[in-house]
Amino acid sequence: MAINTFARKEIKFLLSMEQYENLMETLVQYMNPDKYCVGGKEYGIYNIYYDTPDDFLIRESLSKSYYKEKIRLRSYDSPATPDSTVFLEIKKKIGGIVTKRRVSMTLAESEMYFATRQKPVAKKYITEQVFRELDVFLDHYPVRPKQYISYQREAFFGKDNKDFRLTFDRKITERRDGLTLSEESYGNFIIGADQRLMEIKVSQGMPQWLVDKLSELKIYKTSFSKYGRAYQNFIRQQAENSGKIQVSGISMRKNNQILADRSV
């Protein structure tokens, strides 16, 4: 069982193909591909986002609150098998700083954990800590699978600073059915085929060469959430189909007592 935890800023940009290709010419001078992207390869990332029946977590995120949190199950295999390694992650954003804590297990173990809270054997104290945090989260929010998101990624790290990471995502795919990692990726694209979503992940500031290149290419930061964009598309489609938006369910609870019943 493995765990990752970190705190950093994540700055996002939506690039045209021309901007992407021009930026890559400079980027390769200062950054190396990560171990999964050697030789120009991409890798797939496949996620199930969990939310309350009334989508409280994503609605709070889209309201641009100071504190945001989400929970997701991630795989690098598609379709995942019961023995595939998956990562259960809690991601929080507090005043622009992103923290992520995750534990790994098999897909079968993750299904058991959500159903019964039975945990895999943890060999490290920090893993037990994260599971306690997950337990508290799940006690507070009655979440269930709500959104599938997958994409193809290129990832790079700085030659002089390995904590500086930069990623390009394409074929960002969403669906609100078939909410399991054991099914192959399918659904609707949420950016164009000629676009790339770039994320700069830094613990401090961006290097000057990158600041200069972004300015030269007129690449400007944007607010973009994959889950958020998918949810907005869902709400728009719901309104177009029925002329109204239905929100129902319980978003928070504690000790089996309802703290927020947002049924409408």
C-alpha positions as CSV (number, residue, x, y, z in Angstrom):
1,M,0.0,0.0,0.0
2,A,1.4,3.4,-1.0
3,I,0.6,7.0,0.0
4,N,1.3,10.4,-1.5
5,T,0.7,13.7,0.3
6,F,1.7,17.2,-0.8
7,A,0.8,20.8,-0.8
8,R,1.2,23.0,-3.9
9,K,-0.4,25.6,-6.2
10,E,-2.1,24.3,-9.4
11,I,-2.4,26.9,-12.1
12,K,-4.5,26.0,-15.2
13,F,-4.4,27.2,-18.8
14,L,-6.4,26.2,-21.9
15,L,-4.2,26.1,-24.9
16,S,-4.8,26.0,-28.7
17,M,-2.7,23.5,-30.7
18,E,-0.6,26.4,-32.0
19,Q,0.2,27.6,-28.5
20,Y,0.9,24.0,-27.3
21,E,3.3,23.3,-30.1
22,N,5.2,26.6,-29.7
23,L,5.4,26.1,-26.0
24,M,6.8,22.6,-26.3
25,E,9.7,23.8,-28.4
26,T,10.9,25.8,-25.4
27,L,9.7,23.4,-22.7
28,V,12.0,20.5,-23.7
29,Q,15.0,22.7,-23.0
30,Y,14.1,23.1,-19.3
31,M,12.0,20.0,-18.4
32,N,12.2,16.2,-18.8
33,P,9.3,13.9,-19.4
34,D,8.3,11.8,-16.4
35,K,9.0,8.1,-16.4
36,Y,5.6,7.3,-17.9
37,C,6.0,9.7,-20.8
38,V,9.5,8.9,-22.2
39,G,9.6,9.0,-26.0
40,G,6.5,11.2,-26.4
41,K,4.2,8.7,-24.8
42,E,1.0,9.6,-23.0
43,Y,-0.7,7.7,-20.2
44,G,-4.4,7.4,-19.3
45,I,-6.0,8.6,-16.0
46,Y,-9.4,7.3,-15.1
47,N,-11.4,8.7,-12.2
48,I,-14.7,8.2,-10.4
49,Y,-15.7,11.3,-8.4
50,Y,-18.0,10.8,-5.4
51,D,-20.5,13.3,-4.2
52,T,-23.7,13.7,-2.2
53,P,-27.1,12.9,-3.7
54,D,-27.5,16.7,-4.3
55,D,-24.0,17.2,-5.6
56,F,-23.1,19.4,-2.7
57,L,-19.3,19.1,-3.0
58,I,-19.1,20.2,-6.7
59,R,-21.6,23.0,-6.2
60,E,-19.6,24.3,-3.3
61,S,-16.5,24.1,-5.4
62,L,-18.1,26.0,-8.3
63,S,-19.2,28.7,-5.9
64,K,-15.5,29.6,-5.5
65,S,-15.5,29.2,-1.8
66,Y,-12.2,29.6,0.2
67,Y,-12.3,26.0,1.2
68,K,-13.1,23.2,-1.2
69,E,-12.8,19.4,-1.0
70,K,-13.5,16.4,-3.2
71,I,-13.0,12.6,-3.0
72,R,-12.2,10.4,-6.0
73,L,-11.1,6.9,-6.9
74,R,-8.3,6.8,-9.6
75,S,-6.9,4.1,-11.8
76,Y,-4.2,4.1,-14.5
77,D,-5.7,1.0,-16.1
78,S,-8.8,0.9,-18.3
79,P,-10.8,-1.2,-17.8
80,A,-9.6,-1.9,-14.3
81,T,-9.8,-5.5,-12.9
82,P,-10.6,-6.4,-9.3
83,D,-6.8,-6.9,-8.7
84,S,-5.9,-3.5,-10.4
85,T,-4.2,-1.0,-8.1
86,V,-6.4,2.1,-7.5
87,F,-5.9,5.2,-5.5
88,L,-8.5,6.7,-3.1
89,E,-7.8,10.4,-2.8
90,I,-9.0,13.3,-0.8
91,K,-8.1,16.6,-2.4
92,K,-8.6,20.0,-0.7
93,K,-8.0,23.5,-1.8
94,I,-7.6,26.2,0.9
95,G,-7.0,29.7,-0.3
96,G,-5.4,28.6,-3.5
97,I,-3.1,25.9,-1.9
98,V,-3.9,22.4,-3.0
99,T,-3.3,19.4,-0.7
100,K,-3.8,15.8,-1.7
101,R,-3.6,12.7,0.4
102,R,-4.2,9.2,-1.0
103,V,-3.9,5.5,-0.2
104,S,-3.6,2.7,-2.7
105,M,-5.5,-0.6,-2.7
106,T,-7.0,-3.0,-5.2
107,L,-10.3,-2.1,-6.9
108,A,-12.0,-5.0,-5.0
109,E,-10.6,-3.6,-1.7
110,S,-11.9,-0.1,-2.5
111,E,-15.4,-1.5,-3.2
112,M,-15.3,-3.4,0.1
113,Y,-14.2,-0.2,1.9
114,F,-17.0,1.9,0.5
115,A,-19.6,-0.8,1.3
116,T,-18.5,-1.9,4.8
117,R,-15.5,0.4,5.8
118,Q,-13.3,-2.7,5.9
119,K,-9.8,-1.5,5.2
120,P,-6.8,-3.3,3.7
121,V,-4.0,-4.0,6.2
122,A,-2.0,-0.8,6.6
123,K,1.8,-1.3,7.2
124,K,2.5,2.4,7.9
125,Y,1.1,4.8,10.5
126,I,0.6,7.5,7.9
127,T,-1.7,5.2,5.9
128,E,-3.8,4.6,9.0
129,Q,-4.0,8.4,9.5
130,V,-5.3,8.9,6.0
131,F,-7.9,6.2,6.4
132,R,-9.1,7.9,9.6
133,E,-9.5,11.1,7.6
134,L,-11.4,9.2,4.9
135,D,-13.7,7.7,7.6
136,V,-14.4,11.2,9.0
137,F,-15.2,12.5,5.5
138,L,-17.5,9.6,4.7
139,D,-19.3,9.9,8.1
140,H,-19.9,13.6,7.3
141,Y,-20.9,13.3,3.6
142,P,-23.2,10.4,2.4
143,V,-21.4,10.2,-0.9
144,R,-21.9,7.8,-3.9
145,P,-20.4,7.6,-7.4
146,K,-21.6,10.6,-9.4
147,Q,-19.1,11.4,-12.2
148,Y,-16.6,9.6,-14.5
149,I,-13.7,11.6,-15.8
150,S,-10.8,10.3,-17.9
151,Y,-8.1,11.9,-20.0
152,Q,-4.7,11.3,-21.7
153,R,-1.8,13.1,-20.1
154,E,1.7,14.2,-20.9
155,A,3.7,15.1,-17.8
156,F,7.1,16.8,-17.3
157,F,9.3,17.9,-14.4
158,G,11.9,20.5,-14.1
159,K,15.5,19.6,-14.9
160,D,16.7,21.7,-12.0
161,N,13.7,21.4,-9.8
162,K,11.8,18.1,-9.7
163,D,9.1,19.6,-7.5
164,F,8.1,21.7,-10.5
165,R,5.6,19.7,-12.6
166,L,3.7,20.6,-15.8
167,T,1.0,18.5,-17.5
168,F,-1.0,18.5,-20.7
169,D,-4.3,16.8,-20.8
170,R,-6.4,15.9,-23.9
171,K,-9.4,13.8,-24.7
172,I,-11.0,14.8,-21.4
173,T,-14.0,12.5,-21.3
174,E,-17.0,12.6,-19.0
175,R,-20.1,10.5,-18.3
176,R,-22.7,10.2,-15.5
177,D,-23.6,6.6,-16.2
178,G,-21.5,3.4,-16.0
179,L,-19.9,4.8,-12.9
180,T,-17.2,2.2,-12.4
181,L,-13.6,1.9,-13.3
182,S,-14.2,-1.7,-14.5
183,E,-15.7,-0.3,-17.7
184,E,-13.7,1.2,-20.5
185,S,-13.5,4.9,-21.1
186,Y,-16.4,6.4,-23.1
187,G,-18.5,9.5,-22.9
188,N,-18.5,13.1,-24.1
189,F,-15.4,15.3,-24.6
190,I,-15.4,18.5,-22.6
191,I,-12.6,20.3,-24.5
192,G,-12.0,20.5,-28.2
193,A,-9.7,18.0,-30.1
194,D,-7.5,21.0,-30.9
195,Q,-7.1,22.0,-27.3
196,R,-4.9,21.1,-24.4
197,L,-5.5,21.7,-20.7
198,M,-2.2,22.6,-19.1
199,E,-1.6,22.5,-15.4
200,I,1.4,24.0,-13.7
201,K,2.1,22.5,-10.3
202,V,4.5,24.4,-8.1
203,S,5.2,24.8,-4.4
204,Q,6.7,28.2,-5.0
205,G,6.7,30.5,-8.0
206,M,7.0,29.7,-11.7
207,P,10.4,29.9,-13.3
208,Q,11.1,33.1,-15.3
209,W,11.6,31.3,-18.6
210,L,8.0,30.0,-18.4
211,V,6.6,33.3,-17.4
212,D,8.2,34.9,-20.4
213,K,7.1,32.2,-22.8
214,L,3.5,32.3,-21.6
215,S,3.5,36.1,-22.1
216,E,5.0,35.8,-25.5
217,L,2.4,33.2,-26.6
218,K,-0.5,35.1,-25.0
219,I,-1.4,32.1,-22.8
220,Y,-3.4,33.3,-19.8
221,K,-4.5,31.3,-16.7
222,T,-8.0,30.2,-16.4
223,S,-10.4,28.7,-13.9
224,F,-11.1,25.1,-15.0
225,S,-12.3,22.1,-13.1
226,K,-12.8,18.9,-15.1
227,Y,-15.5,17.7,-12.7
228,G,-16.9,21.2,-12.6
229,R,-17.1,21.6,-16.3
230,A,-18.8,18.1,-16.6
231,Y,-21.3,19.0,-13.9
232,Q,-22.2,22.3,-15.6
233,N,-22.7,20.5,-18.9
234,F,-25.0,18.1,-17.1
235,I,-27.1,20.9,-15.5
236,R,-27.3,22.7,-18.8
237,Q,-28.6,19.6,-20.6
238,Q,-31.0,18.9,-17.7
239,A,-32.5,22.4,-18.1
240,E,-32.7,22.1,-21.9
241,N,-34.5,18.7,-21.6
242,S,-37.0,19.5,-18.9
243,G,-37.0,23.3,-18.5
244,K,-36.1,22.9,-14.8
245,I,-33.3,21.7,-12.6
246,Q,-34.1,19.0,-9.9
247,V,-31.9,19.0,-6.8
248,S,-32.7,16.5,-4.1
249,G,-30.9,14.6,-1.3
250,I,-29.0,15.0,1.9
251,S,-25.6,16.7,1.7
252,M,-24.3,16.4,5.3
253,R,-24.8,14.2,8.3
254,K,-23.2,13.5,11.7
255,N,-23.8,10.6,14.0
256,N,-26.7,9.5,11.8
257,Q,-28.4,13.0,12.3
258,I,-29.2,15.1,9.2
259,L,-27.3,18.4,9.2
260,A,-28.4,19.6,5.8
261,D,-31.4,18.2,3.9
262,R,-31.4,20.1,0.6
263,S,-34.4,18.3,-1.0
264,V,-36.2,20.5,-3.5
